[in-house]
Amino acid sequence: MIDYVDFIARVASLAAKKEGRKRVLGQVVAITEACSVSEDVIALRFISGNEDDAPIFYNEQTGGEESVEREGGVFANAVWALFNTSTRLVAVERKRPGVSTAIIERYLQTLGRDIGYNRLSVDLNQVTSEEFDSAVNGLETVKKVAVSVNQPNLDWSDDSNEIHRYAEESSAASARVELTAPRGESLAKGNGIVKDILGLARKKISSLKNVIVVGQAPGEAGNKTINLERYARKRQVEIERGSSAFEELDAIREASLEMISDE
């Protein structure tokens, strides 16, 4: 288990420095700002852009296209991410265009290994909203469940269930399991795979990467598909157009701190 306080502090120390720039998933990625939000929370501003992009500016006044020159840089998108080093929870600003969670994961992993955290693996699994539990329990029959998990921060025994046991015995870093009910029947809802995924989804920190549940709701003829990715815990915040980076941070601060607290 890594020292989260030390790790995030070392990452933050590279903000706006050349050593903190990495190329991941075809993007140039860096941290441009870092600031302390509270005793346990550090906010980092991630940017990503493609060196090959050649954007065109459309001038509405003239109706023509204009080339946008760039010298020694890339045109980038930016988001804030707030890291609570005590609870191990992260709130990531989501907007379009933005910086994907996958890019942030890979960037932190690459940077971490470069600064001495050998074999570091970073997975920012979502915290699931209570609506997922209600949606699954609302199904009359469960036809199929497909679940993907990543190794927890400690080890597979961090959570006790059959998926983790099998992955641990196999020395796996990740696992994907799919179970299908017999024709005309349903998977058990109070035991087995359904019980395990609901138990994991109720935890703020779990190994769940994604879950897809296919079943039938009462009174509906066709099957219904429930995708865990659509049930991420989130808050909506209004940000004024043209806001500066730190005005954006001020706008999302309260909602973010609420989500990553230990309550």
C-alpha positions as CSV (number, residue, x, y, z in Angstrom):
1,M,0.0,0.0,0.0
2,I,1.5,3.4,-1.0
3,D,1.7,6.5,1.1
4,Y,-1.1,8.6,-0.5
5,V,0.0,11.8,1.2
6,D,3.5,11.5,-0.1
7,F,2.4,10.3,-3.5
8,I,0.0,13.2,-4.2
9,A,2.4,15.7,-2.7
10,R,5.2,14.6,-5.0
11,V,2.8,14.7,-8.0
12,A,1.6,18.2,-7.0
13,S,5.3,19.4,-6.7
14,L,5.7,18.7,-10.5
15,A,2.8,21.1,-11.5
16,A,3.9,23.3,-14.4
17,K,7.3,21.6,-14.5
18,K,8.8,19.8,-17.5
19,E,9.3,16.6,-15.6
20,G,5.5,16.4,-15.1
21,R,4.7,16.3,-18.8
22,K,3.9,12.9,-20.2
23,R,2.5,11.5,-23.4
24,V,-0.2,8.9,-22.6
25,L,-2.9,7.4,-24.8
26,G,-1.8,9.6,-27.7
27,Q,-2.2,12.8,-25.6
28,V,0.3,15.3,-24.1
29,V,-0.8,15.4,-20.4
30,A,0.4,17.6,-17.6
31,I,-0.7,19.3,-14.4
32,T,-0.7,23.0,-14.6
33,E,-1.9,24.0,-11.1
34,A,-1.9,22.4,-7.7
35,C,-3.3,23.8,-4.5
36,S,-4.3,22.7,-1.0
37,V,-8.1,22.8,-0.5
38,S,-8.1,21.5,3.1
39,E,-5.9,19.6,5.4
40,D,-6.4,16.3,3.6
41,V,-7.5,17.5,0.1
42,I,-5.2,18.6,-2.8
43,A,-6.7,19.9,-6.0
44,L,-4.8,19.2,-9.3
45,R,-5.6,20.7,-12.7
46,F,-5.1,18.2,-15.5
47,I,-4.7,19.2,-19.1
48,S,-4.5,17.0,-22.2
49,G,-4.1,17.8,-25.9
50,N,-3.0,16.2,-29.1
51,E,0.2,17.4,-30.7
52,D,-1.2,16.5,-34.2
53,D,-4.4,18.6,-33.9
54,A,-4.5,21.6,-36.2
55,P,-7.6,23.5,-35.1
56,I,-9.4,25.9,-37.4
57,F,-11.0,29.1,-36.0
58,Y,-14.3,30.0,-37.6
59,N,-14.8,33.8,-37.7
60,E,-18.5,34.5,-37.4
61,Q,-18.1,38.1,-38.4
62,T,-16.3,37.3,-41.7
63,G,-17.8,33.9,-42.3
64,G,-14.3,32.5,-43.1
65,E,-11.8,30.1,-41.6
66,E,-8.6,31.2,-39.9
67,S,-5.6,29.1,-39.0
68,V,-4.7,29.2,-35.3
69,E,-1.0,29.3,-34.8
70,R,0.7,27.4,-32.0
71,E,4.3,27.8,-31.0
72,G,5.9,25.2,-28.7
73,G,2.6,23.8,-27.3
74,V,-0.7,22.0,-27.9
75,F,-4.3,23.1,-27.7
76,A,-5.6,21.4,-24.6
77,N,-8.7,20.7,-22.5
78,A,-8.5,21.0,-18.7
79,V,-10.3,19.6,-15.6
80,W,-9.8,19.8,-11.9
81,A,-9.5,16.7,-9.7
82,L,-9.7,16.8,-5.9
83,F,-7.8,14.1,-4.0
84,N,-8.6,13.3,-0.4
85,T,-5.5,11.5,0.8
86,S,-7.3,10.3,4.0
87,T,-10.4,8.7,2.5
88,R,-8.7,7.7,-0.8
89,L,-11.6,9.3,-2.7
90,V,-11.2,11.5,-5.8
91,A,-13.7,14.0,-7.3
92,V,-13.1,14.6,-11.0
93,E,-14.7,17.5,-12.9
94,R,-16.6,16.2,-15.9
95,K,-17.3,18.4,-18.8
96,R,-17.1,18.4,-22.6
97,P,-14.5,18.7,-23.9
98,G,-12.6,17.5,-20.9
99,V,-9.9,15.1,-19.7
100,S,-11.1,11.5,-19.4
101,T,-10.6,9.4,-16.3
102,A,-8.7,6.8,-18.3
103,I,-6.1,9.5,-19.2
104,I,-5.8,10.7,-15.6
105,E,-5.3,7.0,-14.5
106,R,-2.6,6.3,-17.0
107,Y,-0.9,9.7,-16.4
108,L,-0.7,9.1,-12.6
109,Q,0.5,5.6,-13.2
110,T,3.2,6.7,-15.6
111,L,4.4,9.6,-13.5
112,G,4.3,7.6,-10.3
113,R,6.6,4.9,-11.8
114,D,9.0,7.6,-13.0
115,I,9.3,9.1,-9.5
116,G,10.0,5.8,-7.8
117,Y,6.7,4.0,-7.3
118,N,7.8,0.9,-9.2
119,R,5.0,-1.2,-10.7
120,L,2.4,1.3,-9.6
121,S,-1.1,0.6,-11.0
122,V,-3.8,3.3,-10.8
123,D,-7.5,2.6,-11.2
124,L,-10.0,5.3,-10.5
125,N,-13.1,3.1,-10.1
126,Q,-16.4,5.1,-9.7
127,V,-18.4,5.5,-6.6
128,T,-21.8,4.1,-7.4
129,S,-25.1,5.9,-6.6
130,E,-27.9,4.2,-4.7
131,E,-30.0,4.2,-7.8
132,F,-28.0,1.2,-9.1
133,D,-29.1,-0.9,-6.2
134,S,-32.7,0.1,-6.7
135,A,-32.5,-0.6,-10.5
136,V,-31.1,-4.1,-10.0
137,N,-33.5,-5.0,-7.2
138,G,-36.4,-3.6,-9.3
139,L,-35.9,-6.4,-11.9
140,E,-38.3,-9.3,-11.7
141,T,-35.9,-11.7,-13.4
142,V,-32.1,-11.4,-14.0
143,K,-31.1,-13.0,-17.3
144,K,-27.4,-12.1,-17.4
145,V,-24.7,-10.5,-15.3
146,A,-21.2,-9.4,-16.6
147,V,-18.8,-8.0,-14.1
148,S,-15.3,-6.6,-14.5
149,V,-13.1,-6.0,-11.4
150,N,-9.6,-4.7,-10.8
151,Q,-7.3,-5.8,-7.9
152,P,-8.1,-3.7,-4.8
153,N,-5.4,-1.5,-3.3
154,L,-4.4,-4.1,-0.7
155,D,-5.1,-7.4,-2.3
156,W,-7.9,-9.6,-3.6
157,S,-8.8,-10.7,0.0
158,D,-9.7,-7.1,0.8
159,D,-13.3,-8.1,-0.1
160,S,-14.6,-11.6,0.5
161,N,-16.5,-13.0,-2.5
162,E,-16.0,-15.7,-5.0
163,I,-14.8,-13.4,-7.8
164,H,-12.0,-12.1,-5.7
165,R,-11.1,-15.6,-4.4
166,Y,-10.7,-17.0,-7.9
167,A,-8.7,-14.0,-9.1
168,E,-6.4,-14.2,-6.0
169,E,-5.8,-17.9,-6.6
170,S,-5.0,-17.2,-10.2
171,S,-2.6,-14.3,-9.4
172,A,-4.7,-12.1,-11.6
173,A,-4.6,-8.3,-11.8
174,S,-8.1,-8.1,-13.2
175,A,-11.0,-10.4,-13.8
176,R,-14.2,-10.5,-15.9
177,V,-17.0,-12.9,-15.1
178,E,-20.3,-13.5,-17.0
179,L,-23.1,-15.6,-15.8
180,T,-26.3,-16.4,-17.8
181,A,-29.5,-17.9,-16.5
182,P,-31.1,-21.0,-18.1
183,R,-33.7,-20.2,-20.8
184,G,-36.9,-19.0,-19.2
185,E,-35.4,-18.7,-15.7
186,S,-33.6,-16.2,-13.6
187,L,-30.3,-15.9,-11.8
188,A,-30.7,-15.9,-8.0
189,K,-31.1,-12.3,-6.7
190,G,-30.4,-13.0,-3.0
191,N,-27.2,-15.1,-3.5
192,G,-24.2,-15.5,-5.8
193,I,-23.2,-13.0,-8.3
194,V,-26.1,-10.5,-7.9
195,K,-25.6,-10.4,-4.1
196,D,-21.8,-9.9,-4.6
197,I,-22.0,-7.0,-7.1
198,L,-24.6,-5.2,-5.0
199,G,-22.4,-5.5,-1.9
200,L,-19.4,-4.2,-3.8
201,A,-21.4,-1.3,-5.4
202,R,-22.5,-0.1,-2.0
203,K,-18.9,0.5,-1.0
204,K,-17.3,3.9,-1.7
205,I,-14.0,2.1,-2.5
206,S,-14.4,-1.2,-4.4
207,S,-12.8,-3.3,-7.1
208,L,-15.8,-2.8,-9.5
209,K,-14.7,-1.4,-12.9
210,N,-18.0,-2.1,-14.6
211,V,-21.1,-4.2,-14.3
212,I,-23.8,-5.0,-16.9
213,V,-27.1,-6.6,-15.7
214,V,-29.7,-7.8,-18.2
215,G,-33.1,-8.6,-16.9
216,Q,-36.8,-8.0,-17.1
217,A,-38.8,-5.5,-15.1
218,P,-42.3,-6.2,-13.9
219,G,-44.9,-5.5,-16.6
220,E,-42.3,-5.0,-19.4
221,A,-42.1,-7.4,-22.4
222,G,-38.5,-6.8,-23.4
223,N,-35.2,-7.1,-21.5
224,K,-33.7,-4.1,-19.7
225,T,-30.0,-3.5,-19.6
226,I,-28.5,-1.8,-16.5
227,N,-24.9,-0.5,-17.0
228,L,-23.0,0.5,-13.8
229,E,-21.2,3.3,-15.7
230,R,-24.5,5.2,-15.9
231,Y,-24.8,5.2,-12.1
232,A,-21.8,7.1,-11.0
233,R,-22.3,9.3,-8.0
234,K,-22.2,12.9,-9.2
235,R,-23.3,16.5,-8.5
236,Q,-24.3,19.1,-11.0
237,V,-22.7,22.5,-10.7
238,E,-23.2,25.7,-12.8
239,I,-20.0,27.3,-14.0
240,E,-20.1,30.7,-15.7
241,R,-18.8,30.8,-19.2
242,G,-15.3,32.3,-19.4
243,S,-14.4,31.5,-15.8
244,S,-10.8,31.2,-14.9
245,A,-9.2,28.0,-13.7
246,F,-9.5,29.0,-10.0
247,E,-13.0,30.4,-10.5
248,E,-14.0,26.9,-11.8
249,L,-12.4,25.4,-8.7
250,D,-14.3,27.7,-6.4
251,A,-17.5,26.7,-8.2
252,I,-17.0,22.9,-7.7
253,R,-15.3,23.0,-4.3
254,E,-18.2,22.5,-2.0
255,A,-19.9,19.7,-4.0
256,S,-16.5,17.9,-4.5
257,L,-15.6,18.0,-0.8
258,E,-19.0,16.6,0.1
259,M,-18.5,13.6,-2.2
260,I,-15.0,12.8,-1.1
261,S,-15.6,13.1,2.7
262,D,-15.6,10.1,5.0
263,E,-19.3,10.5,5.8
